[in-house]
Amino acid sequence: MPALNEWEIWLLVAVILVLGSAGGLLLRAVNAREEINTFKRSRAGEAFIQQRSESIGLGCLLQLLGLAVCIGAIFSLQPLIGLIGICLLIIGGRKSRWLQCSACTGRIAEKTATICPHCRSPLG
């Protein structure tokens, strides 16, 4: 594998920074839209399931690592490493989203739940 020149390293760092900041802005925009959609009114006394996501945490870290691995695979021309990077992107995306109860903000395992396991509120 040939060594990277100094300008190639700076280009790689710039690409990672630009893509990382664009991804963060996109996640914030998606979160704002989801908050508008999930804070709807339900029937009196009835909680509902909210889908929440994080923009900083383990999921985001896995996505950033996957992006760096994908970019490294492009420069090293190794498609197998690129597949590992794509897997990290998918796992990080799934790790950064969860379902929660609107009444107590406790995590819920499935979308089909009818009662919150934490506060016992009926979910509508």
C-alpha positions as CSV (number, residue, x, y, z in Angstrom):
1,M,0.0,0.0,0.0
2,P,1.5,3.4,-1.0
3,A,2.0,6.0,1.7
4,L,-0.2,9.0,1.7
5,N,1.3,12.4,0.9
6,E,0.8,15.3,3.2
7,W,-1.9,16.9,1.0
8,E,-3.8,13.6,0.8
9,I,-3.9,13.4,4.5
10,W,-5.2,17.0,4.8
11,L,-7.8,16.3,2.1
12,L,-9.0,13.3,4.0
13,V,-9.2,15.2,7.3
14,A,-11.2,18.0,5.5
15,V,-13.6,15.5,3.9
16,I,-14.2,13.8,7.2
17,L,-14.8,17.2,9.0
18,V,-17.2,18.4,6.3
19,L,-19.2,15.2,6.1
20,G,-19.3,14.9,9.9
21,S,-20.7,18.4,10.3
22,A,-23.2,18.0,7.4
23,G,-24.3,14.7,9.0
24,G,-24.8,16.4,12.4
25,L,-26.9,19.2,10.8
26,L,-29.0,16.6,8.9
27,L,-29.6,14.7,12.2
28,R,-30.6,17.9,14.0
29,A,-33.1,18.7,11.2
30,V,-34.5,15.2,11.3
31,N,-34.8,15.3,15.1
32,A,-36.6,18.7,14.9
33,R,-39.1,17.3,12.4
34,E,-39.6,14.1,14.5
35,E,-40.3,16.2,17.6
36,I,-42.9,18.2,15.8
37,N,-44.6,14.9,14.6
38,T,-44.3,13.1,17.9
39,F,-45.7,15.8,20.2
40,K,-49.1,15.3,18.8
41,R,-52.1,15.3,21.2
42,S,-53.5,11.9,22.2
43,R,-56.7,11.1,24.0
44,A,-56.8,12.4,27.6
45,G,-54.8,10.3,29.9
46,E,-53.3,8.1,27.2
47,A,-49.6,8.0,26.4
48,F,-48.2,7.2,23.0
49,I,-45.0,5.9,21.6
50,Q,-42.3,8.4,20.5
51,Q,-39.4,7.6,18.3
52,R,-36.3,9.4,19.6
53,S,-32.7,9.6,18.4
54,E,-29.4,11.0,19.6
55,S,-26.9,13.1,17.7
56,I,-24.1,12.5,20.2
57,G,-23.4,9.1,21.7
58,L,-22.3,5.6,20.9
59,G,-24.4,5.4,17.7
60,C,-23.0,8.6,16.4
61,L,-19.4,7.4,17.2
62,L,-20.0,4.1,15.3
63,Q,-21.3,6.1,12.3
64,L,-18.3,8.4,12.3
65,L,-16.0,5.3,12.5
66,G,-17.9,3.7,9.7
67,L,-17.5,6.8,7.6
68,A,-13.8,7.0,8.3
69,V,-13.4,3.3,7.4
70,C,-15.3,3.8,4.1
71,I,-13.2,6.8,3.2
72,G,-10.0,4.8,4.1
73,A,-11.3,2.0,1.9
74,I,-11.7,4.3,-1.1
75,F,-8.1,5.5,-0.7
76,S,-6.7,2.1,-0.2
77,L,-8.9,0.4,-2.9
78,Q,-10.0,-2.4,-0.5
79,P,-13.7,-3.2,-1.1
80,L,-13.9,-5.6,1.9
81,I,-12.9,-2.8,4.3
82,G,-15.6,-0.7,2.6
83,L,-18.2,-3.3,3.5
84,I,-17.1,-3.3,7.1
85,G,-17.5,0.5,7.1
86,I,-21.0,0.2,5.6
87,C,-21.9,-2.3,8.4
88,L,-20.7,0.1,11.0
89,L,-22.8,2.9,9.5
90,I,-25.9,0.7,9.6
91,I,-25.3,-0.5,13.2
92,G,-24.6,3.1,14.4
93,G,-27.8,4.3,12.8
94,R,-29.8,1.6,14.6
95,K,-28.0,2.2,17.9
96,S,-28.8,5.9,17.8
97,R,-32.7,5.5,17.6
98,W,-35.1,4.1,20.2
99,L,-38.8,4.1,21.1
100,Q,-40.0,5.7,24.3
101,C,-43.2,6.4,26.3
102,S,-44.5,10.0,26.0
103,A,-45.6,10.0,29.7
104,C,-42.5,8.7,31.5
105,T,-39.8,8.7,28.7
106,G,-39.0,5.1,29.5
107,R,-37.6,3.0,26.7
108,I,-40.0,0.6,25.0
109,A,-38.8,-2.5,23.2
110,E,-41.4,-2.8,20.4
111,K,-43.7,-0.6,18.3
112,T,-46.6,-3.0,19.0
113,A,-46.5,-2.5,22.8
114,T,-49.9,-1.6,24.3
115,I,-48.8,-0.8,27.9
116,C,-45.6,1.0,29.0
117,P,-43.5,-1.4,31.1
118,H,-42.3,1.5,33.3
119,C,-45.4,3.6,34.2
120,R,-48.1,1.1,33.1
121,S,-49.9,3.8,30.9
122,P,-51.9,2.5,28.0
123,L,-50.2,3.3,24.8
124,G,-52.4,4.5,21.9
